[in-house]
Structure formats: structure tokens, C-alpha cells
Amino acid sequence: MTKRVLTRLTQSIQYNPQPGIMGQSIQVKRPCRVSLWLILAVFCSGQTAVFGQSRQTNKPVYRNLFREAGYKQADIDAKLAKAYHDVFEGPNRVYFEVGDTMAYVSDVKNKDARTEGLSYGMMIAVQLDKKDVFDRIWRWSKKYLQHQSGPREGYFAWSINPQTMKKNAEGSASDGELYYITSLLFAANKWGNTTGINYYGEARRILDAMWKKDGTGNIYNLINTDAKQISFVPEGNNYKWTDPSYHLPVFYEIWATYAKDGHEQFYRACADTSRAFLHRACHPVTGLNADYTEFSGKPHDTRWSPSAFRYDSWRVPMNVTMDYTWAGADKAWQEDYARRFQGFLRSQGIDTFNDQFNLDGSKPEFILQAGPVKKLRHSLGLVSTAATLSLVNKDKKSLDFVRALWNAKLEPYEDGYFDPYYDGLLYLFSLMHLSGKYQIITPQSR
């Protein structure tokens, strides 16, 4: 048992039987004494400090909320398979193979490939055991987007036109690197490092390069090391503020366990800081957050948009669900957040709520346009991520969001707008969460 777990034991005796990061979800509420027999009981129980394990079975437990809502397993499997087919293989796919060994994921409506979608594609592939897809995307990302020298060495250009192969920018968007690193560590755990790609070595290369960034050339660590928060962009003034949807505290816990790069304590501190940040960034009544914020959680306006709850923000509820399911380190706040967030959307009409809001829930004067028509929509991406919070919200009425997602379809909206990329990827991620198919991947015995 680690010193970190012992510290938490001595701080609290509140026990939650849901699986958590260290096998037991222990939440700190107030200091109190823990009797010696309790500590000894934990030691003697044979618990191991492994992510997501059940105290009773020592095996990962991930809820299948579709089953709990009454759907048949065969239908759940078919729905997930169809979603994967639609996004990766069908006529409106966003995944495109290049030659015999590479492939990319494209934001087809914007005619580019982004580290966001590429790294999402890798995470989906490792979760669903699609090694060829994973390897193809990684090879393409490394060849065409990863900087091999200079101040940005190890980082990735965030956007490229896959037809002309001209980069739209040289700089990084920090969330892409977050997903690249974590999916590579999972791939190392799942497939080992001797099948053509040294996944662990590739993850370490990004991390090791990150730690060498000291401001030379105006390039910094992905994480603002003073604030212990992910930067919006690790260069220039964009290093000094953040995007709440980039806050993935459990990813840092995974790095602390599997990266073995000597920065474990820092990563765990970043996880704790990220959770505290979300408390500040999310509105106390609606649960809504701004797309971009200062490290304090205060909204940060950009040249392209006054800050409000918009497209980036849709990912926050899914990220909270992931942290709740995988880590269990902030359950009380997360359960309250889920009640507030779903409660607000329910008040707007569970089948009609819009996709952009001011943080107090009012309609924004500025609408960030997607597609040919500037309008608010009942967007599949937000329908999807909001439904994942039913894994967090203990109110049985929250299953209404699960049923709404079940009935939703990845198809054009009434105005003709269609987004198989962002809507499609968030839809697929959410189906994986709600069917118990989105999991921490621990080292496999071979």
C-alpha cells in the first residue's frame, strides 16, 4: 500500500464500496483518528494498489448502464458496433487509411486532421482492441505531426490538411498530447512493446520532451508547472490559461502509476488541483462551465468567441464521469455536479435543450457557428456526454438521459448540418462509457 493511501486512511474513514483508483474509494471529509485495527484490516485483506478494482473480487468493475436501463446485451453490443462502423468504416466515416501501414482521423467538415481526433481514435482503438487501427493512426501522427527537432521536439502540430499535407499550425493543442500519452501507456499494458511499436517508449518520449521545455523558443511544459494545470497551448501567453475540457485528472493518476518517469508526486498533485479547479469553474446552480478559463476558473474570452458554455465544454461532463468511475477521488462533489448539470438540462427539455448557454443558463447573445447556419441545436455530442453523467447521478430519473441517448441517431440535423467527427466521436465514447467498455487498461499477463 502506498504512502498516499495511508495518508488518506489517516484523514478519513468514510468508505464507498464503488471501485476507485486504489481499489477502495476513500474520500476526505474531515480529519479524524483511524484505529489500528482498520489499517491492519486493509493490509491483511490482500488489497493491491491497482486502478478500478473491486474490494470483493480484485477485478475491475464497470457498470453497464444500458443493461440497468433494461436493454438486452445483444442490442447493446449491436448499437456499439454500429456506432464504431459509422465513425470508422461507413460511408460517412472520419477514419481514412493511407497505404499499408497508416491512417488518419479527419474533421471532415473543416477539412483537416487534428491531434484531438487522432488521439481520440487511438483511445477508442485500444479500448476496443483494434490494434491495427491504433498502430496506423500512431504511425501517421508521428510521421506527419510530431516535431522531431527544435524547441517543439516531441510535441505535435495540432492541425494539418490531409490532402495537401500542409500544416495549419505548428503549435500544439495540449489535449492531443494528453490523449496520445495515455492511450500509448494503455497500448503498452495491453499489447506489450515488442509487436512493432514500443508504445511505452513513445509515451515516455513525449513526457520526457515535455519536461525539457523551459520557455526556450517560448515553448513550455504542457502543464503550467506553477499552477499545476494543463495549459490551453504550451507556448507564449496561451500557457497562462486553460480549457476546462482538457482537465482529465485521472489521466495524471495513470501517468503516476505507469509512466515511471520520476514525476509521480507532481502528477498526483495535478490530479488533485484539477478536481479543485472544476469546483470553481462549474456554475454552482447549473453546473455549466466556460469553454476557456483562467486557472482560477474565471471565464477567459478569446478573439474568436466570448467565453460561454459551447462546444469544448460538452466534454466536461464526460470527463467528470471518467474520473468518478476510474478514480472515485471526488465522489461527493461529482454526484452533486451531476445532479445540477442534468437537472438544468432537464429544465430546458430533455429532448430539446440547446447546445450553447451562458453559465447561468440563459441564452447567449453570441452564437458560435457550426455548419452553414448560425443557430442553436439539440446536438448529439451534448446529448451523449450528458447521458454519461447517469453513471454519477444516483437519482433513478437520470436513466431518462440514457434512454434519450439510446434513441438518438448520428445523422444530419433538420438544417442539413452533419458532424460525424465531433458528434460521432463523443457519441461513440459515451456508448463505451455507458456499456462498461471504457476502462483503465492494466498490464496484461502474457
C-alpha positions in Angstrom: 0.0 0.0 0.0 1.4 3.4 -0.9 2.1 6.3 1.4 -0.6 8.2 -0.4 -3.3 5.7 0.5 -2.1 5.5 4.1 -2.3 9.3 4.3 -5.9 9.2 3.1 -6.7 6.5 5.6 -5.5 8.6 8.4 -7.5 11.5 7.2 -10.9 9.8 6.8 -12.8 6.6 7.5 -15.6 7.4 5.0 -15.8 4.3 2.8 -17.6 3.9 -0.5 -17.8 0.4 -2.0 -17.7 1.6 -5.6 -14.4 0.7 -7.2 -11.9 3.5 -7.3 -8.3 4.3 -8.1 -6.7 2.3 -5.3 -9.4 -0.3 -5.1 -11.2 1.5 -2.3 -12.8 4.9 -2.8 -11.8 6.8 0.3 -13.0 10.4 0.4 -11.6 13.0 2.7 -14.3 14.9 4.6 -12.7 15.9 7.9 -9.7 14.8 9.9 -10.3 12.1 12.4 -8.4 9.2 14.0 -8.3 5.8 12.5 -7.9 2.9 14.8 -5.0 0.5 14.3 -7.3 -2.4 13.5 -8.8 -0.7 10.5 -5.3 -0.1 9.0 -4.3 -3.6 9.7 -7.5 -4.9 8.2 -6.8 -3.2 4.9 -3.3 -4.6 4.9 -4.4 -8.1 5.7 -7.3 -8.1 3.1 -4.8 -8.5 0.3 -5.8 -5.3 -1.4 -3.5 -4.1 -4.1 -3.0 -0.6 -5.3 -4.4 -1.2 -8.8 -6.8 1.1 -10.7 -10.5 0.3 -10.6 -10.5 -2.9 -8.6 -13.4 -4.3 -6.7 -12.8 -4.9 -3.0 -14.6 -8.2 -3.2 -13.3 -9.7 -6.4 -10.0 -7.8 -7.0 -11.2 -7.4 -10.6 -12.2 -4.2 -12.4 -15.9 -3.4 -12.2 -17.5 -1.1 -14.8 -21.3 -0.6 -14.8 -23.3 -1.3 -17.9 -26.0 1.3 -17.5 -27.8 0.3 -20.7 -28.4 -3.1 -19.1 -29.5 -1.4 -15.9 -32.0 0.6 -18.0 -33.4 -2.7 -19.4 -31.8 -3.1 -22.8 -30.7 -6.5 -24.0 -27.0 -7.2 -24.2 -27.2 -8.3 -27.8 -28.8 -4.9 -28.7 -26.2 -3.0 -26.7 -23.4 -4.8 -28.5 -25.1 -4.1 -31.8 -25.5 -0.4 -31.1 -21.8 0.0 -30.1 -20.7 -2.0 -33.2 -22.9 0.2 -35.5 -21.5 3.4 -33.9 -18.0 2.2 -34.5 -18.8 1.2 -38.0 -20.4 4.5 -38.8 -17.5 6.5 -37.5 -14.6 4.4 -38.7 -15.8 2.3 -41.6 -19.1 3.5 -43.1 -19.8 5.9 -46.0 -19.7 8.9 -43.6 -16.6 7.7 -41.8 -13.9 10.0 -40.4 -11.1 7.4 -40.4 -9.1 7.0 -43.7 -6.3 4.5 -44.3 -3.2 5.6 -46.2 -1.2 2.8 -47.8 -0.5 -0.4 -46.0 0.5 1.0 -42.6 -1.0 4.4 -41.8 -4.3 6.1 -41.3 -5.8 9.4 -40.0 -8.9 10.7 -38.4 -10.3 13.8 -40.1 -12.7 16.6 -39.0 -14.2 16.3 -42.5 -16.3 19.4 -42.3 -13.2 21.5 -41.6 -11.1 19.6 -44.0 -8.3 18.9 -41.5 -6.9 16.2 -39.2 -6.4 17.2 -35.6 -4.4 15.8 -32.8 -7.7 15.8 -30.8 -9.4 13.4 -33.2 -6.3 11.3 -34.0 -5.6 10.7 -30.3 -9.3 10.0 -29.6 -9.2 7.5 -32.4 -6.2 5.8 -30.7 -8.0 5.7 -27.4 -11.1 4.1 -29.0 -8.9 1.6 -30.8 -7.0 0.5 -27.7 -10.3 0.2 -25.7 -11.9 -1.9 -28.4 -8.8 -4.0 -29.1 -8.3 -2.8 -32.6 -4.5 -2.9 -32.7 -4.1 -2.3 -36.5 -6.2 0.9 -36.3 -4.2 2.1 -33.3 -0.9 1.5 -35.0 -1.9 3.1 -38.2 -3.1 6.3 -36.6 0.1 6.5 -34.4 2.4 6.0 -37.4 0.7 8.7 -39.3 0.7 11.1 -36.3 4.3 10.5 -35.7 5.4 10.9 -39.3 3.4 14.0 -40.2 2.7 15.9 -37.0 5.3 15.1 -34.3 8.2 17.6 -34.3 11.5 15.7 -34.4 13.8 18.6 -33.6 13.8 22.2 -32.4 12.1 23.8 -29.4 8.8 21.8 -30.0 10.6 18.4 -30.3 8.3 15.6 -29.1 5.2 17.8 -29.4 2.7 17.7 -32.2 1.4 20.2 -34.7 -2.3 20.3 -33.8 -3.8 20.6 -37.3 -2.9 19.6 -40.9 -4.7 19.4 -44.2 -4.6 15.7 -45.1 -5.0 16.4 -48.8 -2.2 18.9 -49.3 -0.3 17.8 -46.2 0.3 21.4 -45.3 0.2 22.1 -41.5 -2.4 24.7 -40.5 -0.3 25.4 -37.4 3.0 24.2 -35.9 1.9 24.6 -32.3 0.2 22.0 -30.0 -3.2 21.8 -28.5 -2.5 20.3 -25.1 -5.4 17.8 -25.0 -4.0 15.9 -28.0 -0.8 15.2 -26.2 -2.8 14.1 -23.1 -4.6 11.5 -25.1 -1.6 10.4 -27.0 0.4 9.7 -23.8 -2.4 7.9 -22.0 -3.5 5.8 -25.0 0.1 4.8 -25.6 0.5 3.7 -22.0 -2.7 1.7 -22.3 -1.4 0.1 -25.5 1.8 -0.9 -23.7 -0.2 -2.5 -21.0 -2.5 -4.3 -23.4 -0.2 -5.4 -26.2 3.3 -5.1 -24.9 6.1 -3.3 -26.6 7.6 -6.0 -28.9 5.0 -6.2 -31.6 6.3 -3.4 -33.9 5.9 -0.3 -31.8 7.4 0.4 -28.4 4.3 2.1 -27.1 5.8 2.8 -23.7 8.9 4.3 -25.3 6.8 6.6 -27.4 4.8 7.7 -24.4 8.0 8.4 -22.5 9.4 10.3 -25.4 6.5 12.8 -25.3 6.7 13.1 -21.5 10.5 13.4 -21.4 10.4 16.0 -24.1 7.7 17.9 -22.1 9.9 18.1 -19.1 12.7 19.7 -21.1 10.5 22.6 -22.2 11.7 25.6 -20.1 10.5 28.5 -22.2 13.2 28.3 -24.8 11.7 29.5 -28.0 8.6 30.4 -26.0 7.7 26.7 -25.6 6.7 25.3 -22.2 5.6 22.1 -20.4 2.1 21.0 -21.4 1.2 21.6 -17.7 1.7 25.0 -16.3 4.1 23.9 -13.6 3.3 26.8 -11.3 -0.5 26.4 -11.5 -0.3 22.6 -11.8 -2.9 22.8 -14.5 -3.0 21.9 -18.2 -2.3 24.8 -20.4 -4.5 25.7 -23.4 -1.4 25.8 -25.6 2.1 25.2 -24.2 3.6 28.3 -25.7 3.5 32.1 -25.3 0.7 33.7 -23.3 -1.6 30.7 -24.0 0.5 28.8 -21.4 -1.1 31.1 -18.8 -4.8 30.0 -19.1 -6.7 26.8 -19.6 -9.6 24.9 -21.2 -11.8 23.0 -18.6 -12.4 20.2 -21.1 -8.7 19.5 -21.0 -8.9 18.7 -17.3 -8.6 14.9 -17.1 -7.4 14.3 -13.5 -7.4 10.5 -13.7 -5.0 10.6 -16.7 -2.4 12.1 -14.3 -3.1 9.2 -11.9 -2.5 6.8 -14.7 0.8 8.5 -15.6 1.8 8.4 -12.0 1.3 4.6 -12.0 2.5 3.6 -15.4 4.9 6.2 -16.9 7.6 5.7 -14.2 9.3 8.9 -15.2 10.1 10.2 -11.7 7.3 12.8 -11.6 4.7 10.7 -9.8 4.2 13.2 -6.9 3.7 16.1 -9.3 1.2 14.2 -11.4 -0.9 13.3 -8.4 -0.8 16.9 -7.2 -2.0 17.9 -10.7 -4.9 15.5 -10.4 -5.9 17.0 -7.1 -5.6 20.5 -8.4 -7.7 19.7 -11.5 -10.5 18.4 -9.3 -10.4 21.5 -7.2 -10.3 23.7 -10.4 -13.5 22.1 -11.7 -15.3 23.1 -8.4 -14.5 26.7 -9.2 -15.1 26.6 -13.0 -18.6 25.0 -12.9 -21.5 27.2 -12.0 -22.9 26.5 -8.6 -26.5 26.2 -9.8 -26.4 25.0 -13.5 -23.1 23.1 -13.4 -22.2 24.8 -16.7 -18.6 25.9 -17.4 -17.0 28.3 -19.9 -15.1 26.9 -22.9 -12.0 28.7 -21.7 -10.9 30.0 -18.3 -8.2 31.4 -16.2 -6.6 29.0 -13.8 -8.9 30.5 -11.2 -11.9 29.2 -13.1 -12.9 32.7 -14.2 -14.1 32.7 -17.9 -11.5 33.8 -20.4 -12.7 35.4 -23.6 -10.8 34.7 -26.9 -10.6 36.6 -30.2 -12.9 34.0 -31.8 -15.5 33.8 -29.1 -16.7 35.4 -25.8 -16.4 32.6 -23.3 -19.6 30.6 -22.6 -20.7 27.0 -22.4 -20.1 25.9 -26.0 -18.6 23.0 -28.0 -15.4 22.4 -26.0 -17.5 22.4 -22.8 -19.6 19.4 -23.9 -16.6 17.2 -22.9 -16.5 18.2 -19.2 -19.4 16.0 -18.1 -17.9 13.0 -19.8 -14.5 13.8 -18.2 -16.1 14.1 -14.7 -17.8 10.7 -15.4 -14.4 9.2 -16.3 -12.8 10.5 -13.1 -15.7 9.3 -11.0 -15.7 5.8 -12.5 -12.0 5.3 -12.7 -10.7 7.2 -9.7 -13.5 7.8 -7.2 -11.5 10.5 -5.5 -14.1 13.3 -5.5 -17.4 11.5 -5.4 -19.4 13.8 -3.2 -18.8 16.9 -5.4 -19.1 14.9 -8.7 -22.5 13.4 -7.6 -23.8 16.9 -6.8 -22.4 18.3 -10.1 -24.2 15.5 -12.0 -27.5 16.3 -10.3 -27.1 20.0 -11.0 -26.0 19.6 -14.6 -28.6 17.0 -15.6 -31.2 18.9 -13.6 -30.5 22.1 -15.6 -30.7 20.3 -18.9 -34.0 18.6 -17.8 -35.4 22.0 -17.0 -34.7 23.0 -20.6 -36.4 19.9 -22.0 -34.6 16.6 -22.1 -35.3 16.2 -25.8 -34.9 19.9 -26.8 -32.1 21.5 -24.7 -29.8 23.7 -26.7 -26.0 23.3 -27.1 -24.7 26.7 -26.0 -25.5 28.7 -22.8 -24.3 31.5 -20.6 -23.1 29.9 -17.4 -26.3 30.9 -15.6 -28.3 29.0 -18.2 -29.6 32.0 -20.2 -29.3 32.2 -24.0 -26.0 33.7 -25.2 -26.1 36.8 -27.4 -23.2 35.4 -29.4 -23.7 32.0 -31.0 -20.6 30.2 -32.2 -21.4 29.0 -35.6 -21.1 25.3 -36.7 -22.1 24.5 -40.2 -23.7 26.8 -42.8 -26.4 28.1 -40.4 -25.7 30.1 -37.2 -28.2 28.6 -34.8 -28.5 26.7 -31.6 -29.2 22.9 -31.9 -30.1 19.9 -29.8 -26.7 18.5 -30.5 -25.9 14.8 -30.4 -22.5 15.5 -28.8 -24.0 17.1 -25.7 -26.9 14.6 -25.6 -24.1 11.9 -25.4 -21.9 13.4 -22.8 -24.8 14.5 -20.6 -26.0 10.9 -20.6 -22.7 9.6 -19.2 -23.4 11.5 -16.0 -26.1 9.0 -15.2 -23.2 6.8 -14.1 -22.6 9.6 -11.4 -26.1 10.8 -10.7 -27.8 8.4 -8.2 -31.3 9.6 -8.9 -33.0 6.9 -10.9 -34.7 9.5 -13.0 -31.3 10.1 -14.6 -31.9 7.0 -16.7 -34.1 9.2 -18.9 -30.8 10.7 -20.3 -29.6 7.2 -21.0 -32.8 6.4 -22.9 -32.6 9.7 -24.8 -29.1 8.7 -26.0 -30.2 5.2 -26.9 -32.9 6.7 -29.2 -30.6 9.4 -30.7 -29.0 8.9 -34.1 -25.8 10.0 -35.8 -27.5 11.7 -38.8 -27.9 15.1 -40.4 -29.9 17.7 -38.4 -33.0 19.3 -39.9 -31.0 22.2 -41.3 -28.7 19.7 -43.1 -25.7 20.1 -40.8 -23.9 16.9 -40.1 -20.9 16.3 -37.9 -19.8 12.6 -37.9 -16.4 13.8 -36.4 -17.1 15.6 -33.2 -20.7 14.4 -32.6 -19.7 11.0 -33.8 -16.6 10.6 -31.6 -18.4 11.9 -28.5 -21.4 9.6 -29.3 -19.0 6.6 -29.5 -17.1 7.5 -26.4 -20.4 7.8 -24.5 -21.8 4.5 -25.7 -18.5 2.9 -24.5 -18.8 4.5 -21.1 -22.4 3.5 -20.6 -21.9 -0.1 -21.7 -18.9 -0.6 -19.4 -16.5 -0.7 -22.4 -14.3 2.3 -21.5 -11.8 1.1 -18.9 -8.5 1.6 -17.3 -6.2 -0.9 -19.1 -3.8 -2.6 -16.7 -0.8 -4.7 -17.7 -2.0 -8.0 -19.3 -0.4 -11.3 -18.4 1.2 -12.9 -21.4 
